[in-house]
Amino acid sequence: MTITALPTAPQATDTQAVFNTRAFAWVAALNTFVTQANALATDANDDAAAALSYKTIAASWAAKTDGQVEATDYSAKAWAIGGTGVTGGAGSAKEWASKMDGAVAGTDYSAKYYSTQAASSAAAAAAAAGASIWVSGTTYAAGSVVYSPIDFQSYRRIVSGAGTTDPSLDLTKWTQISGGGDVDGPAGATDNAIPRFDGTTGKLLQGSGVKISDTNDLELPASIKETVFTITDVAAFEINPSNGTVQVIVLGASRTPKATSFENGESVTLMIDDGASYSLTWTDATFGGSGVIWKTDNGVAPRLNTSGYTAIVLWKLAGQVYGARVGDA
């Protein structure tokens, strides 16, 4: 609200005529002045009330901890330290930062908890690295670290003293500081055997019959079983050994296949159903040179059977894909 300025007030030094003119004008302006001043006061009171309301709302957004401020939203303090309904079991920012007496939510812990665990693990690893073998009858001070000649794990002495019992069997006087990891295995193992998971926990291993020798020879106790891969029929379908060494294609039209992902040393057995007497053109440059070099049928691409599958083996050597028809059926 704008207040119109009053005219010049009459002065004692004015002549009678000037005094009268100014006095009449000044008095006449007072009615407008009073109206405008009252309106301004009303606006000021309204603004003061609004400011007080906003102060209350701002205080709630800042510090309210006994429920929502608005709808499902909570105050800054509630999100930070927790408040009625705010965490929903997920933990406040303060709990995620420093809670040490259990998980914050589910199996997740605070940053301080993980930091403390990491520091403990680092200290254990450092201590274990310098451990010497335990000697029966030797007096050890509390805090001394040795490793057991039985299980080769490291142990820290709890109380000073000597003894003749191996630390791994005397956990009243020693505490283990290495080993005991999350993944457990059987009591024994077959040399060179590849371990595999036992169950679905991801924490238990078992042996297997598959072995890798010290010279990297692979020994398999049974046959290799693969999932047969079905190629999607398109105009220039890809034969990719990464999909498996046994693949099937049913033609919906005559096609020109490609071998973009074929690497030297890889091979594929391809079972082809010609659909309605369709054919394949093997000249794409991804096979190398002018296409597949055929080692059967006098070097000519084999004709496809009109019923059943035609079996073809493809293999790559020195950048060139070679092919051969399997049998004549």
N, C-alpha and C positions, 0 to 999 in steps of 0.2 A: 504494500500500500504506500502510495506517494502522498505526502502532505504538501499542499500548495503554500508557497511562502507568503506570509502576511505583508501587506503594503507598509510603507514607511510610517512609523508611529508619530503622532504630533509631539512637538517639542515645546518647552516653555519659552524658548527664544523666538518661536515662530510669530509672524504677524497674526492678527486675529483671523484674517481671511485664509491664510495658509493653514493655521491651526485647525480652523473649522473644516476645511477640505480634507485634511489628513485624518482628522478624528472621525468624520463620517465614513470615509473609506475603510479605515481600520476596524471600526465597530461592525460595519457591514460584512467584513471578511471573517469575523470571528465564528459565525454560524458554520461556515464551510470548514474552518479550521477544527472546530470541536468535533464535527462529524467524522472528519478524516482521522483525527487523533484517536477517537474512540474505536474506529475500525482497525487502526494499527495496533491498538492495545489488544483487541480481540484476536488478531492474527498472532501477536506475540504469545498470548496465552495458549492458543492452539498449538503453536510450534513447541512451546515448553512442554505441553502434555505429550506431544508426539515424541519429543526427545526422551522424556521419561520412559515412555513405552518402549522405544528402541533400546534404551539402556537396559531395561528388564529383559528384552529378547536377546540382546547381545550377551548379557550375563548368563542366560540359559545356554546359548550356543557355546559359551566359553567353559562353563563349570557344572552344569546340571548332570547329576549322576544317578537320579532316581527314576529314570525312564527316558522316553524319546522327547526331543525338543519339538519335532514336527514329523508327522507320519512315521516313517521307519528310520529317521535320521536322529543321531545322537550328538552330544556336545564333544568338543575337542578333548576335554578332560576325561569324559566317559570312554572315548576311543583309546585314550592314552593309558588310563589306569584301570579301566573296567567299570561298569555300572550296571544298573538293573536292566537286564535284557540285552545289553549292548554286544556282548561277545558271542552269544549263542553257542557257547561251548568251544569257540575257536580261539579264545585267549586274547587278552588285551595287548596293546603295544608293549606295555611294561613287562608283562609275562613273557612275551616272545623275546624280549631283550635279556631278562635276568632271572627268570624262574629256575630254581635249582632243585625243588622238591618233587620232581616228577615231570611227566609229559605235559606240554601245554595243550595239545589237542591230538587225540589218537596216539600214534607212535612218534610224534614229532616233539622235539624239545627246543629249549630256548637257545639263543646265540651264545650266551654265557656258558650254558651246559656243554654245548658242542665244543666251545673253545677250551673249557677245562678238560674235557675228555681228550681232545687233541694234544693238549699240553702233557697230560699223563702218559699218553701213548708215546709221544716223542721222548719223554724222560725215560720210559721203560726201554725203548729201542736203544737210546744212548747208553743206558746202563748195561743192557744185554750185550751190546757190542764189545764191551771191555771185560766181560765176565771170564773168570778162570775156572778150571775144573775143581769140583768139590773134593776135598781130601778128608777121609775119615779120621776122626780124633783131633782135627785141627780146631783151635779156638777162633771163633769168628765174632767180630764186633757187630752190634745191631746196625743194620743198613748195608752190611757187606753183601756183594753179589757174586754168585758162583753159578756154574751150570752143572746139571746132573749128568753123570756118566751113564745113567740108565736110559733117560729119555731125551737127553741133550737140550732140555729147556732150561731157561735161566730162573734163579730163585734169589730173593732177598731175605737176609736174616732178620727175624722179628725181634729176638732178644739175644743178648750176648751169651756166648757159651760154646761148648764143644759137644760133639756127639758122634755116634757111629752109624746113624741111620741116614740113608740117602735123603736129600731134601725133597725129592718127589714123593717119598713115603713118610715125611715128617712135617706135615703142613701146620702143626701147632707152633713150630719154631721157624718155619720158612714160608714165604708166600711167592707164588709163581708170578713172574713179571714178563714172560714172553710165551708165545704159543697160545694155545687155547682159542684159536680164531673161530670165526663164524662157521666155516665149512669143516665138516667132520667126514672122515673116511673109515674104511674097515681097518681092523687090527693089522692085517698084512696085505701084500700086493704082489702081483706077478711082474717080474722085471720086464720093462719095455711096454707093458700094457697101457692102453689109453684109458683114463678114467672117464666115467659118465655119471650123470646125475641119477640119484636114486629117489624116486618120488618127485613131487612138484614144489618142495619148499625152497629149492635152490641152495640148500645148506648141507646136503648129505650126498657123498660120492660113493660109487661102487666101481668094481673092476669091470673089465670087458675082455673079450677074446681078441680084439684088434690090437696088433702090436706094431711098433715102429722100432726097427733095430738100431744099433749104434751107428750103422752105416746108411741109415735112412731107408732101409727096405721095408715095405709095407706088407704085413702078413694078415690075411683075412681068413677067419675060420669057416666062412660060408660065402655064398654068392652075393654079388652086389645087386640090390633091388632098387630100381628107379621108378619114379612116377612117370607114366607115359604122358608126354605133353602134346596137346592138340593145337595145331597152328590155326589161327584165324584166317579164313580164306579171303584174300584181297588181291587186287591186280598184280602187285609186286610184293608178295608176302616174303617175310624174312625167315631164313633158316639160321637160328641162333643157338649154338651149342650150349650156351649158358642155361637154356631151358631144359636141358637133359639130352642124353645121347640116343634116346628112342622117341621119335616124334611122328605125328600122324597129320595128314592133310586130306580133306575131302574137297575136290575142286568144284566150284560153282560156275566156272568158265575156264577157257584157256588162259594160262598165266605165265608170267616171266618172273621167277623167284630171284631173290638176292641173298647175298651172304656178307652183309656189311660187318657183322661182329665175329666172323670166323677168325680164329687165331691159329698160327702154325702149331701143329701137334694135336689139334682138336678134330673130332670126328662125330658124325651123326648117322644113325640108321633111320632113314625116312620111309614111312609106309604111306603110299599114295593111292587114294581112291579117285579114279578119273571122272567120277560123277557121270555125266551123260556123254561119254567118249570125248572128253576134253584132253588137251595136250599141254606140255610144259616146254618153254624155250629157255635153255640154260646158258645164254650168251651174255648175261649181265657182267659188266667189268668187275663187280665186287668179287667174283669168283677167281679173278686173275686173268690177264691176257684177254683172249676172246671168249672167255667163259670156262665152263667145266671141261677138263680133259678126261675123256672116258677111257677106261682101261678094259672094258668089255664091249661086246657087240661091234668089234672091229673099229673101235674108236668113235662110234656113232651113238648119240643119245638114245637110250632105250625107249621103245614104244611102250606105252602104258597098257596094262591089261584092261580089257573091257568089262571084266567082272572081278570082284575081290581086290586085293591090294597088289601093287607093284612095290617090291622092296629094293631100295637103293641105298648104298653106303657112300657117304661123302667124307673126304678127309683133306686136310690142308698141309702142304709141305712147301717150304721156301716161297711163300706168298702165292702159291697156286693151289686151287681146289681141284682134287681129282675125284672121279666117281666110278662106281661099278654097280651093275645090276646084280642082285643076289638071286641065283637060280633062274629058271625059265618058266616058273609057274605064275 
